[in-house]
Amino acid sequence: MLNLIYRILWIQDCFKYSYHYQPMQQPTISCHKPLLTGLAIILLMSRSAHAQSGGIPFQAFEQKIPNSTVSFKMVPVPAGVFSMGSLEKEKGHRPDEGPVSKVTVDSFWMEEHEVTYEEYILFQDESQDPVPVPDGITRPSPPYIDFTLGMGKTGGFPANSLSQYAAIMYCKWLYKKTGIFYRLPTEAEWEYACRAGSSTAYPFGDDAGSLNDYAWYNGNSDNKYHAVKQLKPNAWGLYDMLGNVAEWTLDQYAGDYFEKIKDHPDNPSLPPVTKYPITLRGGSFRDDRALLRCAARLPSDKKWNARDPQIPRSKWWNTDAPFIGFRVVRPVKQPDAAAADLFFNQFLTLK
């Protein structure tokens, strides 16, 4: 295993990968060859003899967080091929959503709802979890204001206002607590799970008239997020994939995403090389209907943390982004410890 990792790292050193971003222009990523980053290594390891499936049936299960009474449900998402993106004729279509591409995704489990405050507080607040954090884990700095803005905490409300860094550190903490590798979904995994076998603008069809039954958005939210699982799930049993809070993915945002993945349609990903911009999916309680379509993409923005009075600005919180949250996935084939650590190191050292 270590020899394989050394070979991968050697390959990384052989190729130059550069990221260029200019205001008012689409961010572009250029490389001579595909870069094998932490996520690529995870996907590679999942196909190796060293990967472990966990030995559990591919069905829904409850994940209990040790030393607590908190648990959450994981829903199976079967492997498959789907058409990712949207056609120009789709109402609300944007240029960064195409051209539509056939993409293959491996099996995984996805949390049935967004990570709740009850789940996240166990990681955030050491008084809620008396067991010392494992090596390599740090807890978020205490928020200097109530980032929920009075919209709700206990009672199944989504954790909000946090950065991608915080979401990934939570995944690492959860991995160390449970012994199971959890992470954020890639853009492709997220859209595949959201569509749940559909090829329409929304999981339930092209007519946004039914959106009130499935999502909290600016037409019914009263300008606030809501407790999870209050509306209908999609066909695969996933709640709040649209609206409520927008959800972090693993991928670097690129306006030409589909051009970049066209030669790599199997489990495509654009692992980030900088903190901004990262792609979020699903839209939020403050967005209009078009931004809640399955194919809609949102790049993260430094402005979300511009008013943070702390110096340096927090790497954990986004001062002006109460509309951001996340949910976790569990790959069916689990990486070994070395590959998992390499993955987390990759994503938690972005500049």
ABEGO torsion letter per residue (X at the ends): XAAAAAAAAAAAAABBBBBBBBBGBBBBBBBABBBBBAAAAAAAAAABAABBAGGBBBBBBBBBBBGBABBBBBBBBBBEBBBBEBBAABBGBBAAAOBBBBBBBBBBBBBABBBBAAAAAAAABAAABABBBBBGBBBBBBBABBAAGGAEBBGGBBBBGBBAAAAAAAAAAAAAAAGBBBBBBBAAAAAAAAAGGBABABAAEABAAAAAAABBBAAAAGGBBBBBGABBBBAAGBBGABEGBBBBBABBBBAAAAAAAAABABGBBBBBABAOBBBBBGEBAABBAAAABAABBBBBBAAAAAABABOBBBAABBAABAABBBBBBBBABBBBAAAAAAAAAAAAABX
